[in-house]
Amino acid sequence: MGFITAESVMEGSRRHDKGHKSGILCGFRSCDGGGRIRSMNFRSDVDEFGFAFCRQALDAVQLSRLLQLVHPAPEQPGVRSREGGAYAARNLLWDRPDTGTVLSATGLDRLATDALGADAFPINATYFDKTAGANWAVPGHQDVMMPVEREVVEPGYSGWRTKLGVVHVEPPLDVLSKLVALRVHFDDCPAANGALTVVPGSHLRGKLCDAQILAIAADEFTTCAAAVGDVLFMKPLIVHRSSPAAVPAHRRVLHVVYATEQPGVEVRWKRDLTNPGGVR
C-alpha cells in the first residue's frame, strides 16, 4: 500500500475539479494488515487537515460482523425508515448488545487510539444507508451535539435537548477538538453515490455559524470517495456535507465518535450500558 500526502491529493482534486469532481479520493495514510497505522505523520494529518483515510482497514469478516450487529430492522428502537426500508439507526451503543465489544474486537478502538494519541473509547455510534428510496442531501455543517448522561449545570455547555430518549449537548470548543469520528464503509462510495465532501482545515476555524458555513466556496470542498473496508477519520468540527446520489446504490456507513477522556467535571459521556467498561 502506498502513501500520499493530503496536500498532494487536495492539489490533484483542485486540478480535477476544473470540469467535475467524480471519483476524487481524499487524503489518506495507509495501514498494515493488522489495522495499525503505518505512517508516523497520520496523526498530524488528522490534526492539520481534519481528515484522513485508512484504506482497506477492515476485511470482509470484520465488516460482516459489524454489519450483522448494526444493520437496522424497522421495528428496532432508534431506527428511521422510508418507503418501507430502514435507512438509519441511532443510539447503537445503548440499543444493540455487544456494540462496544465488537468495535473493540474489529480494531476500531485501536485505530481511534492511533489517531488521538491516547486510549480512545466510543461515545456515539450511528448507521446510515443512502439508497434510491432514501436519497437525501446533507448541507454543510459541523457535528457539535454529543450524547451525555444527563443535563447538569456546567459553564460552556449549551443547547441541551433530548433525542430518542438520549440527552445531547453542545460541548465547549476544547472538548469537541479532542474528538475524532471513524466512518466505516460497507460499500464502494464514489462521488456519484453521494460521497462525503469536506473542507480541509475547517476544523481549526472553531465553531462556525450557518452564515459562515454558507459562505464557504464550493471549490473548497474535497470529495472523500471510498471503497469497501475503508475507514475515514474526521474531526467533528470539520465542515462536511453530502449530495444526493446521482447513481443511487447502497451507501452503508457506520459513524463512530471517539473520545479519550470525560468532557467536564459534572458533564459525563453517556455510558455504554451494554459494555460498562466502554467509558473510562
Number of C-alpha atoms within 10 A of each C-alpha: 9 8 12 12 15 23 14 12 17 20 12 14 23 18 12 14 14 9 8 11 19 16 18 23 21 27 26 26 23 21 22 14 13 11 19 15 21 15 15 10 12 23 20 15 22 24 21 15 22 25 30 28 26 26 22 20 27 24 15 12 10 16 19 12 14 19 16 9 15 22 17 25 16 16 10 12 15 18 21 18 16 12 9 9 15 21 25 24 24 22 21 25 26 19 17 18 16 17 22 27 15 16 20 16 14 20 17 25 22 20 23 25 19 18 26 20 11 13 17 25 25 27 25 24 23 19 22 22 22 22 21 15 15 20 22 14 13 13 13 19 19 21 15 16 17 18 22 24 14 16 17 12 9 12 10 12 17 15 11 18 14 14 12 10 9 15 18 22 19 19 24 16 14 11 15 22 19 16 22 26 25 29 22 26 23 24 19 18 24 22 24 17 25 27 24 21 21 25 22 25 18 22 25 15 10 14 20 16 10 11 8 9 17 13 8 14 9 9 12 13 21 24 25 24 22 27 16 21 21 24 27 24 24 26 27 24 24 26 26 24 19 19 18 19 23 12 14 16 19 20 22 23 22 23 19 24 22 25 26 20 17 16 18 15 7 13 19 17 23 21 20 24 16 17 15 10 12 19 20 13
